[in-house]
Amino acid sequence: MAATFQNAVLTGACGGLGQALARELIGQGAAVALVGLHLPTLQALAALAPGRCAVYTPDVADSTAMQAMAADWMARSGAVPDLVIANAGVAGGFDTAEADDLAVLRRMLEINLLGAATTFQPFVKAMRAQRRGALVGVASIAGWRGMPGNGAYCASKGGLIRYLESLRAELRGESIVVSTVSPGYLRTALTAGNRFAMPGLMEPEAAARALLAGVAQGRTHIVLPARIGWLARLLNLLPDALHDRLLLGQPRKPRVGEAGATAIPGLPLPTETPIHNESKNA
């Protein structure tokens, strides 16, 4: 199968959707920069096409590290990417009453929101110069309206949606597509610990194919699966009091440290004692 995209950069390549996207792109013949934190997973993906893949393990919130990754990939592949997917993301429950959860909010914003900007930034000028390319941000229907016990994740994805809207307007007329992807529930590690119903649960492989097809068509909004978008829109039409009453009694996503919670890179495990820097220098 001929590649729709020839040169791609993919963050969050270790997760369920990320691995599915990587396999699909590699299978189509694209050269792919695989960005993630679990080196063995990235190496296994790269082994599918050693001559067309490179592996990178920066923190997506570290702009210097992301700029170095971008420079190395463009030099290595000899081309400006025509597809950059900001897919890196973390999820977890949040309780404003708990002081420890403030660190969860901060780190989630760094990865889910700031991480998209640090992913795109090194490539925007080069894409403008070649007047082509696609920038894809993987948000969530959770960013459409706040949900009890999920404030950090909803805020990060809601902010990402607004950022992508702004970027799309800035790049309109420059032949650069900016696509906002809003998945519903995908069968991945991030949803494995959910204690509530997940209507429209979708396999990551099907989601990856639909995502890439939508971007190739130039779509600016992609909902996976489409029917979950209609359900979310109907919920958004409800008055606040009724919406909140319906959701308040639902089981909440596990907080960091609770059974079923996923780890958030950059945060100490609940059993770890953080190391405090006693230096007074900033």
LUMVO-286702 format. One line per 2 residues: number of its first residue (from 0); their letters; for each residue x, y, z of C-alpha. Coordinates in Angstrom, 2 decimals. Example, Ala and Ser with C-alpha at 12.3 -4.5 7.8 and 13.67 -1.06 7.14 Angstrom:
BEGIN
0) AS) 12.30 -4.50 7.80; 13.67 -1.06 7.14
***
This chain:
BEGIN
0) MA) 0.00 0.00 0.00; 1.38 3.39 -0.95
2) AT) 1.92 5.79 1.92; -0.49 8.70 2.16
4) FQ) 2.14 10.36 4.34; 5.82 9.92 3.58
6) NA) 7.45 11.25 6.75; 5.77 11.23 10.16
8) VL) 6.59 12.18 13.75; 4.52 10.42 16.39
10) TG) 4.59 11.10 20.13; 3.02 8.74 22.62
12) AC) 4.09 5.87 20.39; 4.18 3.42 23.32
14) GG) 0.47 3.63 24.17; -2.38 1.66 22.67
16) LG) -3.38 4.22 20.06; 0.23 5.25 19.53
18) QA) 1.38 1.72 18.75; -1.57 1.24 16.40
20) LA) -0.74 4.48 14.59; 2.93 3.50 14.36
22) RE) 2.13 0.09 12.88; -0.30 1.59 10.38
24) LI) 2.16 4.26 9.23; 5.03 1.79 9.00
26) GQ) 2.82 -0.65 7.13; 1.99 2.07 4.59
28) GA) 5.69 2.67 3.94; 6.20 5.94 5.80
30) AV) 9.39 6.94 7.57; 8.48 7.41 11.24
32) AL) 10.09 9.12 14.22; 8.83 7.13 17.20
34) VG) 8.70 9.25 20.37; 7.86 7.76 23.74
36) LH) 9.28 6.75 27.12; 9.34 2.92 27.02
38) LP) 12.44 2.12 25.01; 11.80 -1.63 24.47
40) TL) 8.37 -0.89 22.95; 9.82 1.75 20.64
42) QA) 12.65 -0.54 19.59; 10.21 -3.35 18.79
44) LA) 8.20 -0.98 16.58; 11.32 0.35 14.88
46) AL) 12.42 -3.21 14.13; 9.43 -3.50 11.79
48) AP) 11.23 -1.16 9.38; 14.74 -0.40 10.68
50) GR) 15.70 1.71 7.68; 12.68 3.98 8.03
52) CA) 12.36 4.48 11.79; 14.23 6.22 14.58
54) VY) 13.56 6.08 18.32; 13.49 9.05 20.72
56) TP) 12.73 9.18 24.44; 12.43 12.87 25.48
58) DV) 9.97 14.31 27.96; 7.45 15.96 25.63
60) AD) 7.16 18.91 28.02; 10.90 19.66 27.61
62) ST) 11.07 22.07 24.68; 14.87 21.83 24.36
64) AM) 14.75 18.03 24.16; 11.91 18.15 21.63
66) QA) 13.78 20.65 19.45; 16.84 18.36 19.51
68) MA) 14.64 15.40 18.52; 13.16 17.36 15.61
70) AD) 16.54 18.54 14.33; 17.99 15.02 14.49
72) WM) 15.02 13.46 12.71; 14.98 15.99 9.87
74) AR) 18.73 15.57 9.40; 18.48 11.78 9.59
76) SG) 15.50 11.43 7.24; 16.55 14.27 4.97
78) AV) 13.05 15.72 4.84; 10.52 17.88 6.64
80) PD) 7.70 15.73 8.06; 4.39 15.95 6.27
82) LV) 2.62 14.57 9.36; 3.21 15.36 13.04
84) IA) 0.91 13.71 15.58; 0.90 14.99 19.17
86) NA) -0.52 11.85 20.75; 1.33 11.75 24.08
88) GV) -1.13 11.92 26.95; -1.83 10.78 30.50
90) AG) -5.06 10.42 32.45; -6.14 10.07 36.05
92) GF) -8.70 11.09 38.61; -8.41 14.43 40.38
94) DT) -9.72 15.83 43.66; -9.21 19.54 44.32
96) AE) -9.55 18.92 48.06; -6.35 16.82 48.04
98) AD) -3.10 18.81 48.06; -1.16 15.97 46.43
100) DL) -3.44 16.12 43.40; -2.22 19.61 42.50
102) AV) 0.99 18.01 41.25; -1.14 15.66 39.14
104) LR) -2.90 18.63 37.56; 0.38 20.39 36.82
106) RM) 1.99 17.34 35.24; -1.11 16.49 33.22
108) LE) -1.19 20.00 31.78; 2.52 19.75 30.96
110) IN) 2.13 16.49 29.04; -1.35 16.79 27.51
112) LL) -1.35 20.51 26.64; 2.16 21.94 26.66
114) GA) 3.42 18.72 25.09; 1.41 19.36 21.93
116) AT) 2.95 22.81 21.48; 6.50 21.53 22.08
118) TF) 5.82 18.77 19.54; 4.61 21.11 16.81
120) QP) 6.88 24.12 17.38; 10.11 22.77 15.82
122) FV) 8.30 21.90 12.56; 5.98 24.85 11.90
124) KA) 8.48 27.14 10.12; 9.76 24.29 7.95
126) MR) 6.19 23.27 7.02; 5.38 26.87 6.17
128) AQ) 8.42 27.00 3.89; 7.37 23.86 2.02
130) RR) 3.67 24.90 2.15; 2.37 21.49 3.10
132) GA) 1.91 19.28 6.11; -0.52 18.12 8.76
134) LV) -0.42 18.82 12.49; -2.65 16.49 14.52
136) GV) -3.53 16.86 18.19; -5.16 13.95 19.99
138) AS) -7.62 15.51 22.43; -10.71 13.77 23.85
140) IA) -14.46 14.15 24.13; -13.64 14.67 27.83
142) GW) -12.45 18.11 26.76; -15.93 19.07 25.56
144) RG) -17.45 19.38 29.05; -16.17 18.90 32.58
146) MP) -16.83 15.64 34.41; -16.84 15.09 38.20
148) GN) -13.57 13.68 39.51; -11.84 14.21 36.17
150) GA) -11.09 17.91 36.30; -7.38 17.71 35.51
152) YC) -7.85 15.57 32.41; -10.88 17.52 31.17
154) AS) -9.01 20.80 31.65; -5.94 19.57 29.79
156) KG) -7.93 18.23 26.85; -10.28 21.22 26.77
158) GL) -7.25 23.50 26.67; -5.75 21.41 23.89
160) IR) -8.91 21.76 21.80; -8.82 25.56 22.13
162) YL) -5.08 25.65 21.36; -5.62 23.62 18.20
164) ES) -8.46 25.92 17.14; -6.12 28.90 17.49
166) LR) -3.32 27.18 15.60; -5.66 26.17 12.79
168) AE) -6.76 29.79 12.35; -3.14 30.99 12.35
170) LR) -2.12 28.52 9.64; -5.20 28.80 7.46
172) GE) -4.24 29.62 3.90; -0.74 28.12 4.27
174) SI) -1.65 24.60 3.07; -1.05 23.18 6.55
176) VV) -3.91 21.11 7.96; -4.51 21.26 11.72
178) ST) -6.72 18.39 12.89; -8.31 17.98 16.30
180) VS) -8.98 14.35 17.16; -11.49 13.63 19.92
182) PG) -11.56 9.94 20.79; -14.24 8.55 23.02
184) YL) -13.29 5.37 24.83; -10.48 3.29 23.31
186) RT) -9.43 -0.09 24.65; -6.05 1.00 26.03
188) AL) -4.15 1.04 29.33; -5.59 4.50 30.07
190) TA) -9.14 3.10 30.14; -8.39 -0.31 31.64
192) GN) -8.93 0.97 35.19; -12.16 2.85 34.49
194) RF) -14.96 1.86 36.87; -17.81 3.21 34.76
196) AM) -19.62 2.31 31.54; -17.71 3.15 28.34
198) PG) -20.23 3.39 25.48; -18.80 3.02 21.99
200) LM) -15.56 1.38 23.22; -13.29 1.22 20.17
202) EP) -10.25 -0.90 19.35; -7.09 1.20 18.85
204) EA) -6.34 -0.35 15.45; -9.69 0.77 14.06
206) AA) -9.21 4.20 15.62; -5.75 4.55 14.04
208) RA) -7.05 3.75 10.57; -9.96 6.18 10.92
210) LL) -7.69 8.92 12.28; -5.19 8.70 9.43
212) AG) -7.94 8.50 6.83; -9.59 11.60 8.26
214) VA) -6.36 13.59 8.30; -5.59 12.52 4.72
216) QG) -9.00 13.89 3.72; -8.14 17.24 5.31
218) RT) -10.72 16.99 8.08; -10.21 19.47 10.91
220) HI) -12.37 17.62 13.46; -12.30 13.84 13.86
222) VL) -14.39 12.03 16.49; -13.70 8.36 17.23
224) PA) -16.11 6.67 16.90; -18.42 9.20 15.27
226) RI) -21.52 8.02 17.19; -19.95 8.84 20.57
228) GW) -19.65 12.43 19.40; -23.41 12.64 18.94
230) LA) -23.96 11.27 22.44; -21.55 13.82 23.90
232) RL) -23.26 16.64 22.00; -26.63 15.58 23.40
234) LN) -25.22 15.64 26.94; -23.85 19.11 26.28
236) LL) -27.37 20.32 25.50; -28.59 19.43 28.99
238) PD) -28.99 22.20 31.58; -26.11 22.30 34.04
240) AL) -28.18 21.09 36.99; -29.47 18.02 35.14
242) HD) -26.08 17.24 33.56; -24.34 17.40 36.94
244) RL) -27.01 15.30 38.64; -26.68 12.58 36.02
246) LL) -22.90 12.37 36.33; -22.39 13.01 40.05
248) GQ) -23.33 9.50 41.11; -21.22 7.76 38.46
250) PR) -18.02 5.95 39.51; -14.96 8.15 39.09
252) KP) -11.63 7.53 37.42; -9.04 6.23 39.95
254) RV) -6.68 8.83 41.39; -2.93 8.29 41.36
256) GE) -2.13 5.60 43.93; -5.58 4.03 43.85
258) AG) -6.28 0.58 42.41; -6.55 0.72 38.64
260) AT) -4.81 4.06 38.26; -2.20 4.48 35.55
262) AI) 1.21 5.92 36.40; 1.97 9.47 35.31
264) PG) 5.59 9.95 34.12; 7.46 12.54 36.14
266) LP) 5.45 12.02 39.32; 6.81 9.96 42.23
268) LP) 4.94 6.79 43.07; 2.81 7.06 46.22
270) TE) 5.36 4.95 48.13; 8.28 7.13 47.07
272) TP) 9.59 10.02 49.12; 10.33 13.02 46.92
274) IH) 13.88 14.37 47.07; 13.79 18.02 48.11
276) NE) 16.43 20.40 46.79; 17.58 22.53 49.73
278) SK) 19.38 25.02 47.48; 17.86 28.50 47.54
280) NA) 19.05 29.26 44.02; 16.29 29.34 41.42
***
